[in-house]
Amino acid sequence: MDNNHSKEENHFLGSGWAFPVTFSAGNHQLGLTGYEQNVNEAINIILLTNTGERSLNPRFGSGLQQFFFRRMDETLKGEITDVVKFSLMHNEPRITVLEIIVVYADISSGLIEIRIVYLFNQTNTRHNYVFPFYIKEGTNLGSR
């Protein structure tokens, strides 16, 4: 597929600053993202932001931090699923969430993988995104 044609099809997805904010070493240009990558980074920002953290938009974010140090059981999977679905529905209008799968990837380090299957609203193109969420904060402290 022609790259220019692809850009024209996906322009509604937008573009913006890369997250985390980066600058190129050679010419000190700001790192930018666009299209599908921009949506994935927006999802990442939503999931990493605690609800109420942004004073001008206190409903923004997911509040996943409330699950730190919780027991990893089926109830927790359901709660995480609900929080992720609600936060994306209210904070990312470019997508429709089809499915959220929560997997305990590494219980010893507290790693939970959250797989989000979604459609881009304007094109009905299906994508997915895996968000690694560590339920045990600061697990790398003992490795020094």
PyMOL CGO cylinders between C-alpha atoms (Angstrom):
from pymol import cmd
from pymol.cgo import CYLINDER

trace = [
    CYLINDER, 0.00, 0.00, 0.00, 1.24, 3.48, -0.85, 0.3, 1, 1, 1, 1, 1, 1,
    CYLINDER, 1.24, 3.48, -0.85, 2.48, 5.30, 2.26, 0.3, 1, 1, 1, 1, 1, 1,
    CYLINDER, 2.48, 5.30, 2.26, 0.82, 8.59, 1.22, 0.3, 1, 1, 1, 1, 1, 1,
    CYLINDER, 0.82, 8.59, 1.22, -2.50, 6.82, 0.68, 0.3, 1, 1, 1, 1, 1, 1,
    CYLINDER, -2.50, 6.82, 0.68, -2.22, 5.26, 4.14, 0.3, 1, 1, 1, 1, 1, 1,
    CYLINDER, -2.22, 5.26, 4.14, -1.56, 8.69, 5.70, 0.3, 1, 1, 1, 1, 1, 1,
    CYLINDER, -1.56, 8.69, 5.70, -4.63, 10.14, 4.00, 0.3, 1, 1, 1, 1, 1, 1,
    CYLINDER, -4.63, 10.14, 4.00, -6.80, 7.29, 5.28, 0.3, 1, 1, 1, 1, 1, 1,
    CYLINDER, -6.80, 7.29, 5.28, -5.56, 7.61, 8.86, 0.3, 1, 1, 1, 1, 1, 1,
    CYLINDER, -5.56, 7.61, 8.86, -5.25, 11.39, 9.24, 0.3, 1, 1, 1, 1, 1, 1,
    CYLINDER, -5.25, 11.39, 9.24, -8.25, 11.42, 11.60, 0.3, 1, 1, 1, 1, 1, 1,
    CYLINDER, -8.25, 11.42, 11.60, -6.17, 9.48, 14.14, 0.3, 1, 1, 1, 1, 1, 1,
    CYLINDER, -6.17, 9.48, 14.14, -4.04, 12.56, 14.61, 0.3, 1, 1, 1, 1, 1, 1,
    CYLINDER, -4.04, 12.56, 14.61, -0.45, 13.08, 15.62, 0.3, 1, 1, 1, 1, 1, 1,
    CYLINDER, -0.45, 13.08, 15.62, 1.35, 14.66, 18.53, 0.3, 1, 1, 1, 1, 1, 1,
    CYLINDER, 1.35, 14.66, 18.53, 4.27, 14.52, 20.90, 0.3, 1, 1, 1, 1, 1, 1,
    CYLINDER, 4.27, 14.52, 20.90, 5.79, 11.12, 21.55, 0.3, 1, 1, 1, 1, 1, 1,
    CYLINDER, 5.79, 11.12, 21.55, 5.44, 9.77, 25.07, 0.3, 1, 1, 1, 1, 1, 1,
    CYLINDER, 5.44, 9.77, 25.07, 7.68, 9.85, 26.93, 0.3, 1, 1, 1, 1, 1, 1,
    CYLINDER, 7.68, 9.85, 26.93, 8.81, 13.17, 25.49, 0.3, 1, 1, 1, 1, 1, 1,
    CYLINDER, 8.81, 13.17, 25.49, 12.08, 12.73, 23.58, 0.3, 1, 1, 1, 1, 1, 1,
    CYLINDER, 12.08, 12.73, 23.58, 14.42, 14.81, 21.45, 0.3, 1, 1, 1, 1, 1, 1,
    CYLINDER, 14.42, 14.81, 21.45, 16.69, 13.54, 18.72, 0.3, 1, 1, 1, 1, 1, 1,
    CYLINDER, 16.69, 13.54, 18.72, 20.39, 13.72, 19.56, 0.3, 1, 1, 1, 1, 1, 1,
    CYLINDER, 20.39, 13.72, 19.56, 21.51, 15.09, 16.21, 0.3, 1, 1, 1, 1, 1, 1,
    CYLINDER, 21.51, 15.09, 16.21, 19.16, 17.97, 15.49, 0.3, 1, 1, 1, 1, 1, 1,
    CYLINDER, 19.16, 17.97, 15.49, 17.33, 18.33, 18.84, 0.3, 1, 1, 1, 1, 1, 1,
    CYLINDER, 17.33, 18.33, 18.84, 13.93, 17.87, 17.21, 0.3, 1, 1, 1, 1, 1, 1,
    CYLINDER, 13.93, 17.87, 17.21, 10.94, 16.90, 19.32, 0.3, 1, 1, 1, 1, 1, 1,
    CYLINDER, 10.94, 16.90, 19.32, 9.87, 13.26, 18.91, 0.3, 1, 1, 1, 1, 1, 1,
    CYLINDER, 9.87, 13.26, 18.91, 6.43, 12.98, 17.30, 0.3, 1, 1, 1, 1, 1, 1,
    CYLINDER, 6.43, 12.98, 17.30, 4.04, 10.11, 16.73, 0.3, 1, 1, 1, 1, 1, 1,
    CYLINDER, 4.04, 10.11, 16.73, 1.12, 9.70, 14.40, 0.3, 1, 1, 1, 1, 1, 1,
    CYLINDER, 1.12, 9.70, 14.40, -1.82, 7.54, 13.51, 0.3, 1, 1, 1, 1, 1, 1,
    CYLINDER, -1.82, 7.54, 13.51, -1.97, 4.08, 15.16, 0.3, 1, 1, 1, 1, 1, 1,
    CYLINDER, -1.97, 4.08, 15.16, 1.14, 4.71, 17.27, 0.3, 1, 1, 1, 1, 1, 1,
    CYLINDER, 1.14, 4.71, 17.27, -0.41, 7.94, 18.55, 0.3, 1, 1, 1, 1, 1, 1,
    CYLINDER, -0.41, 7.94, 18.55, -3.54, 6.05, 19.66, 0.3, 1, 1, 1, 1, 1, 1,
    CYLINDER, -3.54, 6.05, 19.66, -1.43, 3.38, 21.42, 0.3, 1, 1, 1, 1, 1, 1,
    CYLINDER, -1.43, 3.38, 21.42, 0.53, 6.07, 23.25, 0.3, 1, 1, 1, 1, 1, 1,
    CYLINDER, 0.53, 6.07, 23.25, -2.72, 7.79, 24.24, 0.3, 1, 1, 1, 1, 1, 1,
    CYLINDER, -2.72, 7.79, 24.24, -3.97, 4.48, 25.68, 0.3, 1, 1, 1, 1, 1, 1,
    CYLINDER, -3.97, 4.48, 25.68, -0.69, 4.14, 27.59, 0.3, 1, 1, 1, 1, 1, 1,
    CYLINDER, -0.69, 4.14, 27.59, -1.04, 7.66, 29.04, 0.3, 1, 1, 1, 1, 1, 1,
    CYLINDER, -1.04, 7.66, 29.04, -4.64, 7.00, 30.09, 0.3, 1, 1, 1, 1, 1, 1,
    CYLINDER, -4.64, 7.00, 30.09, -3.70, 3.76, 31.84, 0.3, 1, 1, 1, 1, 1, 1,
    CYLINDER, -3.70, 3.76, 31.84, -0.67, 5.27, 33.59, 0.3, 1, 1, 1, 1, 1, 1,
    CYLINDER, -0.67, 5.27, 33.59, -2.56, 8.34, 34.86, 0.3, 1, 1, 1, 1, 1, 1,
    CYLINDER, -2.56, 8.34, 34.86, -4.28, 8.15, 38.22, 0.3, 1, 1, 1, 1, 1, 1,
    CYLINDER, -4.28, 8.15, 38.22, -7.85, 9.46, 38.24, 0.3, 1, 1, 1, 1, 1, 1,
    CYLINDER, -7.85, 9.46, 38.24, -7.87, 12.99, 39.65, 0.3, 1, 1, 1, 1, 1, 1,
    CYLINDER, -7.87, 12.99, 39.65, -4.21, 13.58, 38.84, 0.3, 1, 1, 1, 1, 1, 1,
    CYLINDER, -4.21, 13.58, 38.84, -4.96, 16.22, 36.20, 0.3, 1, 1, 1, 1, 1, 1,
    CYLINDER, -4.96, 16.22, 36.20, -6.47, 19.25, 37.92, 0.3, 1, 1, 1, 1, 1, 1,
    CYLINDER, -6.47, 19.25, 37.92, -8.14, 20.62, 34.77, 0.3, 1, 1, 1, 1, 1, 1,
    CYLINDER, -8.14, 20.62, 34.77, -9.59, 17.22, 33.85, 0.3, 1, 1, 1, 1, 1, 1,
    CYLINDER, -9.59, 17.22, 33.85, -10.05, 15.25, 37.10, 0.3, 1, 1, 1, 1, 1, 1,
    CYLINDER, -10.05, 15.25, 37.10, -11.96, 12.39, 35.40, 0.3, 1, 1, 1, 1, 1, 1,
    CYLINDER, -11.96, 12.39, 35.40, -9.02, 11.67, 33.07, 0.3, 1, 1, 1, 1, 1, 1,
    CYLINDER, -9.02, 11.67, 33.07, -7.03, 8.49, 33.72, 0.3, 1, 1, 1, 1, 1, 1,
    CYLINDER, -7.03, 8.49, 33.72, -7.72, 4.96, 34.85, 0.3, 1, 1, 1, 1, 1, 1,
    CYLINDER, -7.72, 4.96, 34.85, -6.79, 4.70, 38.49, 0.3, 1, 1, 1, 1, 1, 1,
    CYLINDER, -6.79, 4.70, 38.49, -5.03, 1.35, 38.04, 0.3, 1, 1, 1, 1, 1, 1,
    CYLINDER, -5.03, 1.35, 38.04, -2.77, 2.35, 40.94, 0.3, 1, 1, 1, 1, 1, 1,
    CYLINDER, -2.77, 2.35, 40.94, -5.57, 1.42, 43.34, 0.3, 1, 1, 1, 1, 1, 1,
    CYLINDER, -5.57, 1.42, 43.34, -4.76, -2.23, 42.59, 0.3, 1, 1, 1, 1, 1, 1,
    CYLINDER, -4.76, -2.23, 42.59, -1.15, -2.11, 43.85, 0.3, 1, 1, 1, 1, 1, 1,
    CYLINDER, -1.15, -2.11, 43.85, -0.40, -4.86, 46.38, 0.3, 1, 1, 1, 1, 1, 1,
    CYLINDER, -0.40, -4.86, 46.38, -3.75, -6.59, 45.88, 0.3, 1, 1, 1, 1, 1, 1,
    CYLINDER, -3.75, -6.59, 45.88, -4.11, -10.36, 45.82, 0.3, 1, 1, 1, 1, 1, 1,
    CYLINDER, -4.11, -10.36, 45.82, -3.95, -11.71, 42.28, 0.3, 1, 1, 1, 1, 1, 1,
    CYLINDER, -3.95, -11.71, 42.28, -7.25, -13.57, 41.89, 0.3, 1, 1, 1, 1, 1, 1,
    CYLINDER, -7.25, -13.57, 41.89, -10.25, -13.66, 39.55, 0.3, 1, 1, 1, 1, 1, 1,
    CYLINDER, -10.25, -13.66, 39.55, -11.94, -10.74, 41.34, 0.3, 1, 1, 1, 1, 1, 1,
    CYLINDER, -11.94, -10.74, 41.34, -8.93, -8.54, 40.61, 0.3, 1, 1, 1, 1, 1, 1,
    CYLINDER, -8.93, -8.54, 40.61, -9.06, -9.52, 36.92, 0.3, 1, 1, 1, 1, 1, 1,
    CYLINDER, -9.06, -9.52, 36.92, -12.70, -8.43, 36.76, 0.3, 1, 1, 1, 1, 1, 1,
    CYLINDER, -12.70, -8.43, 36.76, -12.04, -5.14, 38.52, 0.3, 1, 1, 1, 1, 1, 1,
    CYLINDER, -12.04, -5.14, 38.52, -9.10, -4.30, 36.25, 0.3, 1, 1, 1, 1, 1, 1,
    CYLINDER, -9.10, -4.30, 36.25, -11.18, -5.16, 33.18, 0.3, 1, 1, 1, 1, 1, 1,
    CYLINDER, -11.18, -5.16, 33.18, -13.98, -2.84, 34.30, 0.3, 1, 1, 1, 1, 1, 1,
    CYLINDER, -13.98, -2.84, 34.30, -11.64, 0.05, 35.14, 0.3, 1, 1, 1, 1, 1, 1,
    CYLINDER, -11.64, 0.05, 35.14, -9.76, -0.19, 31.82, 0.3, 1, 1, 1, 1, 1, 1,
    CYLINDER, -9.76, -0.19, 31.82, -12.96, -0.43, 29.77, 0.3, 1, 1, 1, 1, 1, 1,
    CYLINDER, -12.96, -0.43, 29.77, -14.56, 2.54, 31.56, 0.3, 1, 1, 1, 1, 1, 1,
    CYLINDER, -14.56, 2.54, 31.56, -11.46, 4.74, 31.33, 0.3, 1, 1, 1, 1, 1, 1,
    CYLINDER, -11.46, 4.74, 31.33, -10.92, 4.09, 27.62, 0.3, 1, 1, 1, 1, 1, 1,
    CYLINDER, -10.92, 4.09, 27.62, -14.60, 4.59, 26.84, 0.3, 1, 1, 1, 1, 1, 1,
    CYLINDER, -14.60, 4.59, 26.84, -14.54, 8.03, 28.48, 0.3, 1, 1, 1, 1, 1, 1,
    CYLINDER, -14.54, 8.03, 28.48, -11.04, 9.21, 27.52, 0.3, 1, 1, 1, 1, 1, 1,
    CYLINDER, -11.04, 9.21, 27.52, -10.25, 7.85, 24.04, 0.3, 1, 1, 1, 1, 1, 1,
    CYLINDER, -10.25, 7.85, 24.04, -13.02, 8.68, 21.55, 0.3, 1, 1, 1, 1, 1, 1,
    CYLINDER, -13.02, 8.68, 21.55, -11.12, 7.37, 18.50, 0.3, 1, 1, 1, 1, 1, 1,
    CYLINDER, -11.12, 7.37, 18.50, -11.61, 3.71, 19.48, 0.3, 1, 1, 1, 1, 1, 1,
    CYLINDER, -11.61, 3.71, 19.48, -14.29, 1.24, 20.53, 0.3, 1, 1, 1, 1, 1, 1,
    CYLINDER, -14.29, 1.24, 20.53, -13.05, -1.43, 22.94, 0.3, 1, 1, 1, 1, 1, 1,
    CYLINDER, -13.05, -1.43, 22.94, -14.10, -4.92, 21.86, 0.3, 1, 1, 1, 1, 1, 1,
    CYLINDER, -14.10, -4.92, 21.86, -12.35, -7.06, 24.45, 0.3, 1, 1, 1, 1, 1, 1,
    CYLINDER, -12.35, -7.06, 24.45, -10.06, -6.77, 27.45, 0.3, 1, 1, 1, 1, 1, 1,
    CYLINDER, -10.06, -6.77, 27.45, -8.08, -9.80, 28.58, 0.3, 1, 1, 1, 1, 1, 1,
    CYLINDER, -8.08, -9.80, 28.58, -6.20, -9.70, 31.88, 0.3, 1, 1, 1, 1, 1, 1,
    CYLINDER, -6.20, -9.70, 31.88, -3.43, -12.28, 32.29, 0.3, 1, 1, 1, 1, 1, 1,
    CYLINDER, -3.43, -12.28, 32.29, -1.16, -12.88, 35.28, 0.3, 1, 1, 1, 1, 1, 1,
    CYLINDER, -1.16, -12.88, 35.28, 2.05, -13.07, 33.26, 0.3, 1, 1, 1, 1, 1, 1,
    CYLINDER, 2.05, -13.07, 33.26, 4.53, -13.34, 36.15, 0.3, 1, 1, 1, 1, 1, 1,
    CYLINDER, 4.53, -13.34, 36.15, 3.05, -13.74, 39.62, 0.3, 1, 1, 1, 1, 1, 1,
    CYLINDER, 3.05, -13.74, 39.62, 6.44, -13.59, 41.40, 0.3, 1, 1, 1, 1, 1, 1,
    CYLINDER, 6.44, -13.59, 41.40, 7.18, -10.10, 40.06, 0.3, 1, 1, 1, 1, 1, 1,
    CYLINDER, 7.18, -10.10, 40.06, 3.54, -9.01, 40.05, 0.3, 1, 1, 1, 1, 1, 1,
    CYLINDER, 3.54, -9.01, 40.05, 3.31, -8.55, 36.28, 0.3, 1, 1, 1, 1, 1, 1,
    CYLINDER, 3.31, -8.55, 36.28, -0.17, -8.38, 34.83, 0.3, 1, 1, 1, 1, 1, 1,
    CYLINDER, -0.17, -8.38, 34.83, -0.63, -8.06, 31.08, 0.3, 1, 1, 1, 1, 1, 1,
    CYLINDER, -0.63, -8.06, 31.08, -3.75, -6.25, 29.92, 0.3, 1, 1, 1, 1, 1, 1,
    CYLINDER, -3.75, -6.25, 29.92, -4.60, -7.03, 26.28, 0.3, 1, 1, 1, 1, 1, 1,
    CYLINDER, -4.60, -7.03, 26.28, -6.97, -4.51, 24.74, 0.3, 1, 1, 1, 1, 1, 1,
    CYLINDER, -6.97, -4.51, 24.74, -8.66, -5.39, 21.44, 0.3, 1, 1, 1, 1, 1, 1,
    CYLINDER, -8.66, -5.39, 21.44, -10.27, -2.37, 19.81, 0.3, 1, 1, 1, 1, 1, 1,
    CYLINDER, -10.27, -2.37, 19.81, -11.63, -0.89, 16.58, 0.3, 1, 1, 1, 1, 1, 1,
    CYLINDER, -11.63, -0.89, 16.58, -10.79, 2.50, 15.14, 0.3, 1, 1, 1, 1, 1, 1,
    CYLINDER, -10.79, 2.50, 15.14, -14.19, 4.15, 15.00, 0.3, 1, 1, 1, 1, 1, 1,
    CYLINDER, -14.19, 4.15, 15.00, -13.86, 5.76, 11.59, 0.3, 1, 1, 1, 1, 1, 1,
    CYLINDER, -13.86, 5.76, 11.59, -12.42, 2.81, 9.65, 0.3, 1, 1, 1, 1, 1, 1,
    CYLINDER, -12.42, 2.81, 9.65, -13.45, -0.22, 11.72, 0.3, 1, 1, 1, 1, 1, 1,
    CYLINDER, -13.45, -0.22, 11.72, -9.84, -1.44, 11.57, 0.3, 1, 1, 1, 1, 1, 1,
    CYLINDER, -9.84, -1.44, 11.57, -9.13, -3.95, 14.34, 0.3, 1, 1, 1, 1, 1, 1,
    CYLINDER, -9.13, -3.95, 14.34, -5.98, -3.58, 16.50, 0.3, 1, 1, 1, 1, 1, 1,
    CYLINDER, -5.98, -3.58, 16.50, -4.77, -4.68, 19.91, 0.3, 1, 1, 1, 1, 1, 1,
    CYLINDER, -4.77, -4.68, 19.91, -2.45, -3.32, 22.54, 0.3, 1, 1, 1, 1, 1, 1,
    CYLINDER, -2.45, -3.32, 22.54, -0.73, -5.08, 25.46, 0.3, 1, 1, 1, 1, 1, 1,
    CYLINDER, -0.73, -5.08, 25.46, -0.17, -2.95, 28.56, 0.3, 1, 1, 1, 1, 1, 1,
    CYLINDER, -0.17, -2.95, 28.56, 2.28, -4.37, 31.15, 0.3, 1, 1, 1, 1, 1, 1,
    CYLINDER, 2.28, -4.37, 31.15, 1.10, -3.45, 34.64, 0.3, 1, 1, 1, 1, 1, 1,
    CYLINDER, 1.10, -3.45, 34.64, 3.20, -4.33, 37.71, 0.3, 1, 1, 1, 1, 1, 1,
    CYLINDER, 3.20, -4.33, 37.71, 1.03, -4.90, 40.77, 0.3, 1, 1, 1, 1, 1, 1,
    CYLINDER, 1.03, -4.90, 40.77, 4.09, -4.94, 43.07, 0.3, 1, 1, 1, 1, 1, 1,
    CYLINDER, 4.09, -4.94, 43.07, 5.64, -1.50, 42.89, 0.3, 1, 1, 1, 1, 1, 1,
    CYLINDER, 5.64, -1.50, 42.89, 9.43, -1.28, 43.18, 0.3, 1, 1, 1, 1, 1, 1,
    CYLINDER, 9.43, -1.28, 43.18, 10.13, -4.96, 42.49, 0.3, 1, 1, 1, 1, 1, 1,
    CYLINDER, 10.13, -4.96, 42.49, 13.58, -4.17, 41.09, 0.3, 1, 1, 1, 1, 1, 1,
    CYLINDER, 13.58, -4.17, 41.09, 14.94, -2.83, 44.41, 0.3, 1, 1, 1, 1, 1, 1,
    CYLINDER, 14.94, -2.83, 44.41, 16.42, -6.16, 45.49, 0.3, 1, 1, 1, 1, 1, 1,
    CYLINDER, 16.42, -6.16, 45.49, 18.44, -6.67, 42.29, 0.3, 1, 1, 1, 1, 1, 1,
    CYLINDER, 18.44, -6.67, 42.29, 21.31, -4.36, 43.24, 0.3, 1, 1, 1, 1, 1, 1,
]
cmd.load_cgo(trace, "trace")
